[in-house]
Amino acid sequence: MPDDFASWDAAYVLGALSPEDRHSFEVHLRGCADCTRAVRELAGLPGLLARADVTEPEEPPADLLAKLLRSVQRESRRRRLLTGAGWLAAAACAAGLVLVLILGSRSSTPTAPSANPSMAMAAVVDTPVTAQVTLTGVSWGTKIELKCTYPEGYTETDPYELVVVNRAGDHQTIGSWKVLPGRVATMNASTALTDADIAQVAVWGDEGELLVLNR
């Protein structure tokens, strides 16, 4: 039988579903191996988006959200037919399409009810930069929201990276962004690691670790 939820995976990973649709899809995931596998394969997509240029765009057209979601869903269906380098190329195309949606949309994404409390990161070196991180466990891994605050007049220009470390000590970079002096940079990323498998979340600068959260 056709799966009515087969095209929902990309919208779910990007946080574009309504609260009611998100709940319905998460219930569906518990019994559908194909959709769970598709969501797991898309888990790194927000990290790909985070590596793109974060220059703030102009106000998008009113119908942009619907058009981009249709594009992402088409890419999701194509992804099931691709392997190896071909799949990576398709994912890069999807990342370019969805970047405008992430940066330009003025709508808010509801906070997942299973999110852990926001936790302050500790400074490893002397720095005026501060950060709060929230980890949300989902069926395919963990969503991570980072809010990094820079003081006015901050002069560092090198991009920062968001890194997760598993219990075996392996490092995984899941996003990067530009410094925003006097502003708060919000990074939404994800990893296939479960919440329990994450030993550390770290912000890295050009000289190494800047802020960490040990777990």
Contacts in CASP RR format, 6 or more apart in sequence:
PFRMAT RR
TARGET T0000
AUTHOR 0000-0000-0000
METHOD contacts of the structure
MODEL  1
MPDDFASWDAAYVLGALSPEDRHSFEVHLRGCADCTRAVRELAGLPGLLA
RADVTEPEEPPADLLAKLLRSVQRESRRRRLLTGAGWLAAAACAAGLVLV
LILGSRSSTPTAPSANPSMAMAAVVDTPVTAQVTLTGVSWGTKIELKCTY
PEGYTETDPYELVVVNRAGDHQTIGSWKVLPGRVATMNASTALTDADIAQ
VAVWGDEGELLVLNR
3 32 0 8 1.000
3 34 0 8 1.000
3 35 0 8 1.000
5 24 0 8 1.000
5 25 0 8 1.000
5 28 0 8 1.000
5 32 0 8 1.000
5 35 0 8 1.000
6 34 0 8 1.000
6 35 0 8 1.000
6 38 0 8 1.000
6 77 0 8 1.000
7 73 0 8 1.000
7 76 0 8 1.000
7 77 0 8 1.000
8 17 0 8 1.000
8 21 0 8 1.000
8 25 0 8 1.000
8 35 0 8 1.000
9 35 0 8 1.000
9 38 0 8 1.000
9 39 0 8 1.000
9 42 0 8 1.000
9 76 0 8 1.000
10 42 0 8 1.000
10 45 0 8 1.000
10 69 0 8 1.000
10 72 0 8 1.000
10 73 0 8 1.000
10 75 0 8 1.000
10 76 0 8 1.000
10 94 0 8 1.000
11 17 0 8 1.000
11 69 0 8 1.000
11 72 0 8 1.000
11 73 0 8 1.000
12 22 0 8 1.000
12 25 0 8 1.000
12 39 0 8 1.000
13 39 0 8 1.000
13 42 0 8 1.000
13 43 0 8 1.000
13 44 0 8 1.000
13 45 0 8 1.000
13 46 0 8 1.000
13 190 0 8 1.000
14 45 0 8 1.000
14 46 0 8 1.000
14 72 0 8 1.000
14 98 0 8 1.000
14 101 0 8 1.000
14 102 0 8 1.000
15 22 0 8 1.000
15 109 0 8 1.000
16 65 0 8 1.000
16 69 0 8 1.000
16 101 0 8 1.000
16 109 0 8 1.000
17 25 0 8 1.000
19 110 0 8 1.000
22 110 0 8 1.000
22 112 0 8 1.000
25 35 0 8 1.000
26 138 0 8 1.000
26 139 0 8 1.000
28 35 0 8 1.000
29 35 0 8 1.000
29 36 0 8 1.000
29 39 0 8 1.000
29 139 0 8 1.000
29 140 0 8 1.000
30 139 0 8 1.000
36 139 0 8 1.000
36 140 0 8 1.000
38 76 0 8 1.000
38 79 0 8 1.000
38 80 0 8 1.000
39 139 0 8 1.000
39 140 0 8 1.000
40 140 0 8 1.000
40 141 0 8 1.000
40 192 0 8 1.000
41 79 0 8 1.000
42 76 0 8 1.000
42 79 0 8 1.000
43 140 0 8 1.000
43 141 0 8 1.000
43 190 0 8 1.000
43 191 0 8 1.000
43 192 0 8 1.000
44 174 0 8 1.000
44 189 0 8 1.000
44 190 0 8 1.000
44 191 0 8 1.000
44 192 0 8 1.000
45 91 0 8 1.000
45 94 0 8 1.000
45 95 0 8 1.000
45 98 0 8 1.000
45 190 0 8 1.000
46 102 0 8 1.000
46 188 0 8 1.000
46 189 0 8 1.000
46 190 0 8 1.000
47 174 0 8 1.000
47 175 0 8 1.000
47 189 0 8 1.000
47 190 0 8 1.000
48 91 0 8 1.000
48 92 0 8 1.000
48 95 0 8 1.000
49 95 0 8 1.000
49 96 0 8 1.000
49 98 0 8 1.000
49 99 0 8 1.000
49 102 0 8 1.000
50 162 0 8 1.000
50 174 0 8 1.000
50 175 0 8 1.000
50 176 0 8 1.000
50 177 0 8 1.000
50 187 0 8 1.000
50 188 0 8 1.000
50 189 0 8 1.000
51 175 0 8 1.000
51 176 0 8 1.000
52 95 0 8 1.000
52 96 0 8 1.000
52 99 0 8 1.000
54 103 0 8 1.000
54 177 0 8 1.000
54 178 0 8 1.000
56 103 0 8 1.000
56 104 0 8 1.000
57 100 0 8 1.000
57 103 0 8 1.000
57 104 0 8 1.000
59 104 0 8 1.000
59 106 0 8 1.000
60 100 0 8 1.000
60 101 0 8 1.000
60 104 0 8 1.000
60 105 0 8 1.000
64 100 0 8 1.000
64 101 0 8 1.000
64 105 0 8 1.000
65 101 0 8 1.000
65 105 0 8 1.000
65 107 0 8 1.000
68 97 0 8 1.000
68 98 0 8 1.000
68 100 0 8 1.000
68 101 0 8 1.000
69 101 0 8 1.000
71 94 0 8 1.000
71 97 0 8 1.000
71 98 0 8 1.000
72 94 0 8 1.000
72 97 0 8 1.000
72 98 0 8 1.000
75 90 0 8 1.000
75 91 0 8 1.000
75 93 0 8 1.000
75 94 0 8 1.000
75 97 0 8 1.000
76 94 0 8 1.000
78 90 0 8 1.000
79 87 0 8 1.000
79 90 0 8 1.000
79 91 0 8 1.000
82 90 0 8 1.000
102 188 0 8 1.000
112 136 0 8 1.000
112 137 0 8 1.000
112 138 0 8 1.000
112 143 0 8 1.000
114 136 0 8 1.000
114 137 0 8 1.000
114 138 0 8 1.000
115 134 0 8 1.000
115 135 0 8 1.000
115 136 0 8 1.000
115 137 0 8 1.000
115 143 0 8 1.000
115 145 0 8 1.000
116 134 0 8 1.000
116 135 0 8 1.000
116 136 0 8 1.000
116 137 0 8 1.000
116 195 0 8 1.000
117 134 0 8 1.000
118 132 0 8 1.000
118 133 0 8 1.000
118 134 0 8 1.000
118 147 0 8 1.000
119 132 0 8 1.000
119 133 0 8 1.000
119 134 0 8 1.000
119 135 0 8 1.000
119 213 0 8 1.000
120 130 0 8 1.000
120 131 0 8 1.000
120 132 0 8 1.000
120 213 0 8 1.000
121 130 0 8 1.000
121 131 0 8 1.000
121 132 0 8 1.000
121 133 0 8 1.000
121 201 0 8 1.000
121 202 0 8 1.000
121 203 0 8 1.000
121 211 0 8 1.000
121 212 0 8 1.000
121 213 0 8 1.000
122 211 0 8 1.000
122 212 0 8 1.000
122 213 0 8 1.000
122 214 0 8 1.000
123 129 0 8 1.000
123 130 0 8 1.000
123 210 0 8 1.000
123 211 0 8 1.000
124 209 0 8 1.000
124 210 0 8 1.000
124 211 0 8 1.000
124 212 0 8 1.000
125 207 0 8 1.000
125 209 0 8 1.000
125 210 0 8 1.000
127 210 0 8 1.000
127 211 0 8 1.000
128 150 0 8 1.000
128 151 0 8 1.000
128 154 0 8 1.000
129 148 0 8 1.000
129 149 0 8 1.000
129 150 0 8 1.000
129 151 0 8 1.000
129 154 0 8 1.000
129 203 0 8 1.000
129 210 0 8 1.000
129 211 0 8 1.000
130 148 0 8 1.000
130 149 0 8 1.000
130 211 0 8 1.000
131 146 0 8 1.000
131 147 0 8 1.000
131 148 0 8 1.000
131 149 0 8 1.000
131 203 0 8 1.000
131 211 0 8 1.000
132 146 0 8 1.000
132 147 0 8 1.000
133 144 0 8 1.000
133 145 0 8 1.000
133 146 0 8 1.000
133 147 0 8 1.000
133 201 0 8 1.000
133 213 0 8 1.000
134 144 0 8 1.000
134 145 0 8 1.000
134 146 0 8 1.000
135 142 0 8 1.000
135 143 0 8 1.000
135 144 0 8 1.000
135 195 0 8 1.000
135 198 0 8 1.000
135 201 0 8 1.000
136 142 0 8 1.000
136 143 0 8 1.000
136 144 0 8 1.000
136 145 0 8 1.000
137 143 0 8 1.000
137 194 0 8 1.000
137 195 0 8 1.000
140 192 0 8 1.000
141 190 0 8 1.000
141 191 0 8 1.000
141 192 0 8 1.000
141 193 0 8 1.000
141 194 0 8 1.000
141 195 0 8 1.000
142 190 0 8 1.000
142 191 0 8 1.000
142 193 0 8 1.000
142 194 0 8 1.000
142 195 0 8 1.000
142 198 0 8 1.000
143 188 0 8 1.000
143 189 0 8 1.000
143 190 0 8 1.000
144 162 0 8 1.000
144 164 0 8 1.000
144 174 0 8 1.000
144 187 0 8 1.000
144 188 0 8 1.000
144 189 0 8 1.000
144 190 0 8 1.000
144 191 0 8 1.000
144 201 0 8 1.000
145 186 0 8 1.000
145 187 0 8 1.000
145 188 0 8 1.000
145 189 0 8 1.000
146 162 0 8 1.000
146 186 0 8 1.000
146 187 0 8 1.000
146 189 0 8 1.000
146 201 0 8 1.000
146 203 0 8 1.000
147 184 0 8 1.000
147 185 0 8 1.000
147 186 0 8 1.000
147 187 0 8 1.000
148 160 0 8 1.000
148 177 0 8 1.000
148 184 0 8 1.000
148 185 0 8 1.000
148 186 0 8 1.000
148 187 0 8 1.000
148 203 0 8 1.000
149 182 0 8 1.000
149 183 0 8 1.000
149 184 0 8 1.000
149 185 0 8 1.000
150 179 0 8 1.000
150 180 0 8 1.000
150 181 0 8 1.000
150 182 0 8 1.000
150 183 0 8 1.000
150 184 0 8 1.000
150 185 0 8 1.000
151 181 0 8 1.000
151 182 0 8 1.000
152 181 0 8 1.000
152 182 0 8 1.000
153 181 0 8 1.000
153 182 0 8 1.000
154 179 0 8 1.000
154 181 0 8 1.000
154 182 0 8 1.000
155 181 0 8 1.000
156 179 0 8 1.000
157 179 0 8 1.000
158 179 0 8 1.000
158 205 0 8 1.000
158 206 0 8 1.000
159 176 0 8 1.000
159 177 0 8 1.000
159 178 0 8 1.000
159 179 0 8 1.000
159 205 0 8 1.000
160 176 0 8 1.000
160 177 0 8 1.000
160 179 0 8 1.000
160 203 0 8 1.000
160 204 0 8 1.000
160 205 0 8 1.000
160 210 0 8 1.000
161 173 0 8 1.000
161 175 0 8 1.000
161 176 0 8 1.000
161 203 0 8 1.000
161 204 0 8 1.000
161 205 0 8 1.000
162 173 0 8 1.000
162 174 0 8 1.000
162 175 0 8 1.000
162 176 0 8 1.000
162 177 0 8 1.000
162 187 0 8 1.000
162 189 0 8 1.000
162 201 0 8 1.000
162 202 0 8 1.000
162 203 0 8 1.000
162 204 0 8 1.000
163 171 0 8 1.000
163 172 0 8 1.000
163 173 0 8 1.000
163 174 0 8 1.000
163 201 0 8 1.000
163 202 0 8 1.000
163 203 0 8 1.000
163 204 0 8 1.000
164 171 0 8 1.000
164 172 0 8 1.000
164 174 0 8 1.000
164 191 0 8 1.000
164 193 0 8 1.000
164 198 0 8 1.000
164 200 0 8 1.000
164 201 0 8 1.000
164 202 0 8 1.000
165 171 0 8 1.000
165 172 0 8 1.000
165 198 0 8 1.000
165 199 0 8 1.000
165 200 0 8 1.000
165 201 0 8 1.000
165 202 0 8 1.000
166 172 0 8 1.000
166 193 0 8 1.000
166 197 0 8 1.000
166 198 0 8 1.000
166 199 0 8 1.000
167 197 0 8 1.000
167 199 0 8 1.000
169 199 0 8 1.000
172 191 0 8 1.000
172 193 0 8 1.000
173 204 0 8 1.000
174 189 0 8 1.000
174 190 0 8 1.000
174 191 0 8 1.000
175 187 0 8 1.000
175 189 0 8 1.000
177 185 0 8 1.000
177 187 0 8 1.000
178 185 0 8 1.000
179 185 0 8 1.000
191 198 0 8 1.000
198 215 0 8 1.000
199 214 0 8 1.000
199 215 0 8 1.000
200 212 0 8 1.000
200 213 0 8 1.000
200 214 0 8 1.000
200 215 0 8 1.000
201 212 0 8 1.000
201 213 0 8 1.000
201 215 0 8 1.000
202 209 0 8 1.000
202 210 0 8 1.000
202 211 0 8 1.000
202 212 0 8 1.000
202 213 0 8 1.000
203 209 0 8 1.000
203 210 0 8 1.000
203 211 0 8 1.000
203 212 0 8 1.000
204 210 0 8 1.000
END
